[in-house]
Amino acid sequence: MLRNDWSTVRAPELAGWRPSRSVSVIVPAYRCQATLDLTLAALSRQTYPSELLEVVVVDDGSEPALELPPLRPARTTLVRVASGWGRANALAWGVRHSTGEILHWLDADMVVYPEHVAAQARWHHVLPYAVTLGYKRFVDGPWPAPEVVVRSGAESLFDGGEPHRYVERYIAQTDRLRLADHLAFRIHVGATAALSRDLYTAAGGFDTALRLGEDTEFGYRLAQAGAVFVPEPAARAWHLGRTQVMRAQAAVARYNRPFFADRIPYPRHARTAGGTTWTVPLAEVVIPVGDEPLERVRAAADAVLSGTDLDVRVNLLGPWDTLDDGRVSPLADPCLDLRLIAATYRGEPRVRLVTEPVAAFPAPFLLELPPAYRLARDSLRHLVELADHHRVGLVQVGAAALWRTAAVRRAELVRAPGEALRDAVAAVHGTRDETLAAVGVTVDGAPGDPGRRRRPMPSTAEVGGVRSLLRAAMLVGRLGVRRVLRTR
């Protein structure tokens, strides 16, 4: 499968299909007994085999405590959060108290159609790294009684409703996400979504410190773990009332912005304010030290640290554990350069001294950089722009290599025994070769920065305010001019 193009996968038809994998529907709930009763009533009508379906309701500290209503699936349990609070924490708590091979999030204000669970679960029988997204329409009250939900057809419960506009618009613009780029994770909303337990674990689970925006942040890490996002229009549901984002969009965005900027390197404009060091960097840069002299390693590392993209982390890979405090002549120390390199960077927060190969996750990129290579100030930015513009999983520049984490993780899931990682990445995401001069890389003894280079036009325009909106408009104009020139 190339990038997010899931069209080569054939999910089972709903009619006549016999599932074999168990599903845990996790329902986080807080002070919502009335809508929870309707959610559970709808779940009691699911076509998914009851012996393979469990529902775990997580009471996030409601007072009075929530209760299970009589109309509910046979295998429904109610657990109460013992520590922490918030939706992310409740979901993580529910995962720990569930047993299913497939995890399905469902908010406690959702009334789902009978085939809702089956429509999403069928993808997880054939695509272990899928994240499925259900559809919903927002409706206002009054709400029907639970008995009506069980007795009536789902379509007859409400009239019309409002679609999730920005999600459905993005899905339509990207041919049902089959043409989606590295920003597809932004439509991962948790009201109804499903994935395998293995993928949940590989992505690290929910960040329980987050109070809002946990679905977007987790969607980002799912993307870096190699996930493919699949919209499933057959998984239909009614959302009872409007979401908090709909009611207070500006306030929610203001709250989320600092947390997203710290944890999610995309969109890039989010990191134009605040500090220069972030929990999740744009790229992990690995420079093997070996027996290289201080001056060479320092020149390579300092070129990265002084670049135009400051949210990077440099990993100096070497045998640092061999350094000890035993008596040795300082100038005749057999580990002299290693010791000097350690002294140079031990206090630098953007440099780590590592003894084992580095896994970039959750950073979106890893740059393998020989110590003889020197980056120009904008070389790293140029490399990332090339990777995003051409949507490739690897940009090779001589002996240097920029790897896309999402592509590497996907490749590791599907590559054959003995298959080279580069070949597997090429199959799932594509690769690209560039010359040293094209991205501003020089080598020991070579002339300096070759000067201004032509950078790729971005394939998407990020809009984060009036100024970036103007830049986006200028970009669209430039793209139009370039298209006209090509046709002449």
N, C-alpha and C positions, 0 to 999 in steps of 0.2 A: 504494500500500500504506500503510495507516494503522498507525503505530507498529510493533509486532513481529508484526502479524497477517499471516502469510504465506499464509493460506488462499486468497487470490485468485490465487496463482501455481500453475500446473500443471506439475509436473516430469514428464519423460518416464517412461513405464512401463519397468521394467527388461527385460521380455521384448520382444525384437525391436528394442530401441533401438540406434541407431548413433552412438556418440560422435564428436565432431570436435575436442575440445580436449585438449591434452596435459596429463598429470598427473605431477608429481614427488612421490613419497613420500619424506619426509625422516625418517630413523630415527637419532636420537641414541643413542649406545651407549657404555657404559663398563664394562669388565670383566664382560661378560655373554655370552661366546661361546656358551654352551649355549642360552640363551633366544633369542639373536639367530638362531641356526641355525633354530629353530622359526618365528620371525617371517618369515624369508626363505622358508622352505619353504611357508608359508601364502600368501605373496605370489606365489609362482610359480604358484598355482592361480587367480589372479584372472580374472574374466570380462572385465575391461576390456581392450581391444585392446592387445596387447604392443607394437605400434609407437607407441602413444600413451602408454605407461607407462614411466617410469624410476624407479629406486629409488636414493637416495643415502644410504649408511650413513656416519655421521660418528663416527669414533673419537675420543672426548674424552680422549685421552692414556692409554689402557689399556697396562698392562705385564703380560705381553707384549702386543704389538699384536694387535688383532683381525684375523681373516682372513675372506674370503668363502667360504662353504661351497659345495659343488657344487650343492646344491638351492637355486636362487635364480632370480629373474626374469632374462630374457635381458639386459636393459639395467640392470644393477646395477653401481654404482661404489662404491668405498670411499675416503673422504678422511679425513685425519687433521688435527685442529685444530693449527694452527701457533702460535697465541697465545691466551691466555685459557683459561678453563675453565668448566664448568657447563652445564646443559641449555640455557639460553637462548642462551649463546654458541655451543654446538654446532648448535642449530637455525639461528641466523643464518648460521653458517658453511656449513651445508648449503644454505640458500637461495642463497647466493652461488655455489655450485658446481652449481646445478641449472638446468634450462632450461624446465620446464613452465609452462603458463599457469595451472594450478591447483596449489596447494601443499597437501599432505596430511601432517599430522604423525602419526607412529605410533611409540609407544615400542617398545623392543627386548625387551619381555616380553609382547607381544601376539600372539595367534594368531587371525587374522581369517578370517571366512567368505569363500567365493569371490566373492560379489557386494559385498563391503565397500567397495571403492574406487568401483565403479560407482554404488552406491546414493547416495553422497555427491556424486560428480562430476556426476551428472545435474542437481542443483540449480544448479550453477555454469554450466551451459549456458543457463539461462533467468533467473537472478537474480544479476547480477554483484557485488552487495554482500551476498551470503549468507555466513554462517559456519555450516557444518553440524557437527553433533555426533553421533558414533557411539555405539552402546550396547556395554556389556561386562558380563561376569559374572566375578567373581573366583573362581579355583579353586586348590586346593592340589595339590602333586605327589603321586606321581611324574609326570614329564612323558613323553609319548610320544617316540619317535625321529622325526627329520625325515621319514624314509621313510613312517612311519605317517601323519603329517600330510598328506602328498601323496596317499597311497593311500586314506585313509578320508574319509568325510564329516565336515564340521566338527562337526555336531551330535553325532556319536558319540564324539568325542574325550574329553569329560568328562561327568560326570553332575551335573546341577543347577548348583551354583555360587551365589555371592552377588551380588545386583545392586548397582549403585552407588546406594545407597538415597536419600541426600539429593538427588542429581541427579534421579533418576526421580520422587521425591516432588514436587519443585518443578515438573517438567515436567507431572505430572498435575494439580497444583493450578492451573496457569495454562493449562489446555486446550492442552497441547503447545506452550507458550510463546506462543500466540497472544494471550493476555491479559497477558503479562508486562510489568512496568513497567521503570523505568530501572535496576533492580538485576539484570536478567536476566544481565548479564555475569558474575556470580559463579559460574555453573555452567559457564563455559567452562573445561574441563579438557583438557589437551593430549595425553592418551594416544591419542586418535583424534579428529581434527577436520580440517576442510578449508576453504579459502577461495581466492579468486583472488589471483594475484600482485599485481595492481593494488591490491586492498584492503589487502594486507599492506604495500605501500609507502606507501599513504595514511595508514595508522595508525602508521607510523614503525618497523615491525619490532620485534623483541624487544629488551627492555632487557637488554643483556648484562652489566650490573653486578649483576643479581639472581641469587641462588643458589637460592632457593626462591620459589614463588608466582608465577613468571613468566607462567604461563598466565592467572591471574586478572588480573594487571596489564595484560597485553596484551589480554585480553578487554575490560577497561575502555576502553582506547584504541580498540579496534575499535568499541565501542558509540558513542564520541564521533565516530568517522569515518563514522557512518551505517549501520553493519551491522545486519542482521536475523539473529537466531539461529534456526536450524532444526534441531530434533532429527530424526534419521533412524533409526527402529527397524529398518529393513532392513539397516543397516550394523552387523552383529553381530560380536562378537569375544569371545574368552576372554582374561582378564588372568591371567598366570601369577604367582600369589602376591598378597599384599596390598600396597597402596601404603605409602609412608613416612608419609603422613598418617594412614592407618588404624593403623599400628603405634605412632605417637608423636604423636597428635593435639594434645595440649596443648603439647608442646614446639615443634611446627611452628607452631602458632598464635602462640605467644609470640615466636618468631623473626620471623614475617612481619609482626606487628602494626606495628612502627615503620616498616617499608618501605612497607607499604600506606598507612598514615596520611599519609606524606609525598607519595605519588604518586597516591592515589585519594581524592577528597573524600567518597566514600560508602563505607560508612555514616557518618553524621555523628558518631556517638558515638566513632569512632576518633580524633577530634581533640580529645578532652577532656583529654589529657595531652601534655606536651611543650611545644614552642614555639608561637608565634603566626604564624610565617611558614613556608609550606610550598612545596615545589618546584612543585606543581600547586595553584593556589588554587581555591576554590569558584567564584569569578566574576572575570572581567576586567571592570572598570568603565572605560568610555571617556567622558571629559569633553572636548568640543572647546573649546579655549581661544580661538582667533581673536584678536579685539582686545578681549576682555573684561578688565575691571579685576581687579587682584590680589584685592581683597576678595571679589568674587563667586565667583571660581574657588576661592579658599581656603575659603569657606564651604561650597561644594558638596563639595570633596574631603575636608575635615575631617569633615563629617557622615558620609561613608562610612567613613573610617578609625576613627572612634570608635563605630561600630555594634557590635551584639552579635555579629556574625559578623566575626571578625578575619582569617580566611583569605581575604582579597580582595586584588586588585592594582589600583591606580588608574593609568590611562594618560591622561596629559594630552596631548591631540593638538594640536600647534601647530607653527609654523615655527621650531623651535629652531635649525635650521642657519643662520638668518639672523643670529643673535647673534654678534658678533665683538668683538675687543679694540681696535678703532679708536678714535681720540680723539673723544670726544663729551661735551658738557656733561651730567653725570649727571642733572640735573633736567630737562633739555630733550631727553633721549634719546627718539627716536621709538619705540623698542622698550622703553620704561621698564617697563610692566606685564609684558611678556613676560619681561624680565630679572629682575624681582622675583619672579615666579612660579617661575622656574627656581631662583633662589637659595633660595626657601622650601623646595623639595622635593628638591633635588639629592642630599641626603644621606639621604632617607627610603627605606628598603629596600622599602617597599610601594608606592612611586610610581615610575613610569617616564615620562620625557619622550620622546614618540614623534612622528615626523613623518609616518608612514603609518598607514592604518587597521589596526586590530588584529584578528588572527584568534584566537579564544578557545582553540581546540584546544591542549592536551588538557583545559583547564578545561571543566566541564560547562555553564557559563553565561557570557553576555556581556551586560552592562547598558549600554545607551546612555543617558547622563544629560546633559540640558541643564545648562549652568552656573548657570542661574537656579533649578534645583530643589534642594530640601533634603530629604534622607531623615531620618526619625525613626530612633532607635537600632535598632529592630527591623524597619525597612522592607525591607531586603534579605532578611532571613530570611523575612519574610512573603511576599515575591514568590516566593522559591524554593519555599516551602510551597504556594503557590497553583499554581505550575507543576507540582509533583509530585503534588499532590492531584487536580488536574484533568487531569493527564498531557498537558499542552499543550506546544507548541514555542515559543510566544510569549505573553508577558503584556504587553499594551500599557497604559500608564498615562499618558494625555496624550501628551506628546512623548517620554516615556521608554519604553524597550522592553527587556524581559528576553528574550533569545534563548537557546533550548536548543541547545547545540552539535551534539548528535546529530541534531536535527531540521534544522538549517541544512545540515549536511553531506549528509544524505539528500536534502534539497530540491535542493541543487546538483547531485546526481547525476541527478535525474529531471526537473527543470523544463524547460519548453519554451522555445525562443528568445524573448526579450522578455517572458517571464512574470515578474511581480513576485515578489521573494523571499518577501514576506509571503503571497502566494497559494499559492506552492509549499509553504511551511511549513504552512499551513492544511490542505493536501491530505494531507500525510504525517504530521502530528502534531496538528493542531488549534491554535486560538488562543483567547485570552480577553482581553476588555477590562475594565479596572477604573478606578474614579475615583481621583483623587489622594488624597482624604480616606480612601478605603477602605484604602489601604496606608500612610498616614501621610506623604504627600509634600506639602510646601508650596512656594510660589513666592515670589520676592522681594516683600517688602512685605505678604505675607499673614500671618494669625495663626500662632502656633507650632504645635507638635505637637498634632493634634486629640484626642489622648488614647488611651485603651485601645480597640483595635479587635478585632473578632471574627476570630480566625484559623481557617483551615480545619482540620478533623480530618484527620490524616495517613491516607493510604490503606494504608500498611503500618507495622508497628511493629518498629523495630530493637531487637534484644536483644543487649546486650553485657556482661552481668554481672547480679548479683543486683538492683542498684538499677534498671537498665533493664528487667529482667524485671518488677519491681513496677510500673514506669511503664507497661509494655506491658499488664499485667493491668488497671490502672486505665483505660487507653485502651479496651480491649475492653469494660469495664463501661460507660464513657461512651457508646461507640458503640451498645451495646444499649439504653441508656436513650433515646438520640436516636431510634432506630428505633421504639421503643414510642410515643414522643410523636408521631412522624409518622403512626402508624396510628390515632391517636385522632380 
